[in-house]
Amino acid sequence: MEISKTKKSINSASPRKNSRVAVETDLIGLMHQISWHGRKLFVNALERDNLDMGDWMILETLFEDFTQGTTMRQLSFSIGMKPSSLTGVVDALVERGWIERHSSENDRRVVLVRLTQGGRDYVLVVRQHLHEVYQTSMAGSKVSELEFVKQFFATMLEGQISYVQALKNNA
């Protein structure tokens, strides 16, 4: 959908705009569009480095959740990728120097994977690029608007975390 059509559909006055369901529906549609366009920008940035989303998920997960390293099994579980698929991707990232394999200090038979400093640096470079893209897209916003959206997203994130926790408790 073109940006001009998006703005027109959101700013147009209609009787249904007064209902909460209608506003939520419009908001969900906007979040979907932002996510879609952001993902396209992100994938383009990764493609310049001959990476895909699977590669990124591994790098990001190791960066965020497993700073000391993890087993392939745990990494596979964390990102939802089959272990057989994960091995080849990790091998390629090892070849690039972004991930390394090492033995566990507790059990030398256990092999762990972790980011190298080069891998950590790469994640930070990509994050900085994304930060700049999003910062540019918010340039026309007032600080008060940004504060409101920030609070809204914080509340939404809390709701998502609670929802996921409830799913885990019921499983």
Backbone hydrogen bonds, N-H to C=O, Kabsch-Sander energy under -0.5 kcal/mol:
donor,donor_aa,acceptor,acceptor_aa,energy
6,T,2,E,-2.1
7,K,3,I,-2.7
8,K,4,S,-2.2
9,S,5,K,-2.5
10,I,6,T,-1.7
11,N,7,K,-2.6
12,S,8,K,-1.3
17,K,14,S,-1.7
18,N,15,P,-1.3
19,S,16,R,-1.7
23,V,19,S,-2.1
24,E,20,R,-3.0
25,T,21,V,-2.5
26,D,22,A,-2.4
27,L,23,V,-2.6
28,I,24,E,-2.9
29,G,25,T,-2.1
30,L,26,D,-2.3
31,M,27,L,-2.7
32,H,28,I,-2.2
33,Q,29,G,-2.2
34,I,30,L,-2.8
35,S,31,M,-2.5
36,W,32,H,-2.7
37,H,33,Q,-2.8
38,G,34,I,-2.6
39,R,35,S,-2.6
40,K,36,W,-2.1
41,L,37,H,-2.2
42,F,38,G,-2.5
43,V,39,R,-3.1
44,N,40,K,-2.1
45,A,41,L,-1.8
46,L,42,F,-2.3
47,E,43,V,-2.8
48,R,44,N,-1.3
49,D,45,A,-0.5
49,D,46,L,-1.4
50,N,47,E,-1.9
51,L,46,L,-1.9
56,W,52,D,-2.2
57,M,53,M,-2.8
58,I,54,G,-1.7
59,L,55,D,-2.4
60,E,56,W,-3.4
61,T,57,M,-2.3
62,L,58,I,-2.5
63,F,59,L,-2.2
64,E,60,E,-2.7
65,D,61,T,-2.7
66,F,61,T,-1.0
66,F,62,L,-0.5
69,G,66,F,-1.3
70,T,113,V,-1.9
72,M,111,V,-0.5
75,L,71,T,-2.4
76,S,72,M,-2.8
77,F,73,R,-2.3
78,S,74,Q,-2.6
79,I,75,L,-2.0
80,G,76,S,-1.3
81,M,76,S,-1.5
85,S,82,K,-0.7
86,L,82,K,-2.4
87,T,83,P,-1.9
88,G,84,S,-0.7
89,V,85,S,-1.3
90,V,86,L,-2.9
91,D,87,T,-2.6
92,A,88,G,-2.0
93,L,89,V,-2.0
94,V,90,V,-2.5
95,E,91,D,-2.3
96,R,92,A,-1.4
97,G,94,V,-1.2
98,W,93,L,-2.2
99,I,93,L,-1.0
100,E,114,R,-2.8
102,H,112,L,-2.4
104,S,107,D,-0.7
104,S,110,V,-2.5
110,V,107,D,-2.1
112,L,102,H,-3.6
113,V,70,T,-3.0
114,R,100,E,-2.1
116,T,98,W,-2.1
120,R,116,T,-2.3
121,D,117,Q,-2.7
122,Y,118,G,-2.1
123,V,119,G,-2.3
124,L,120,R,-2.2
125,V,121,D,-2.1
126,V,122,Y,-2.5
127,R,123,V,-2.6
128,Q,124,L,-2.2
129,H,125,V,-2.2
130,L,126,V,-2.5
131,H,127,R,-2.5
132,E,128,Q,-2.3
133,V,129,H,-2.1
134,Y,130,L,-2.7
135,Q,131,H,-2.7
136,T,132,E,-2.3
137,S,133,V,-1.8
138,M,134,Y,-1.1
138,M,135,Q,-0.6
139,A,136,T,-1.1
141,S,138,M,-2.3
146,L,142,K,-2.3
147,E,143,V,-2.7
148,F,144,S,-2.0
149,V,145,E,-2.5
150,K,146,L,-2.7
151,Q,147,E,-2.2
152,F,148,F,-2.4
153,F,149,V,-3.0
154,A,150,K,-2.1
155,T,151,Q,-2.3
156,M,152,F,-2.6
157,L,153,F,-2.7
158,E,154,A,-2.1
159,G,155,T,-2.0
160,Q,156,M,-2.3
161,I,157,L,-2.7
162,S,158,E,-2.4
163,Y,159,G,-2.3
164,V,160,Q,-2.7
165,Q,161,I,-2.4
166,A,162,S,-2.3
167,L,163,Y,-2.2
168,K,164,V,-2.3
169,N,165,Q,-2.3
170,N,166,A,-1.8
171,A,167,L,-0.8
171,A,168,K,-0.6
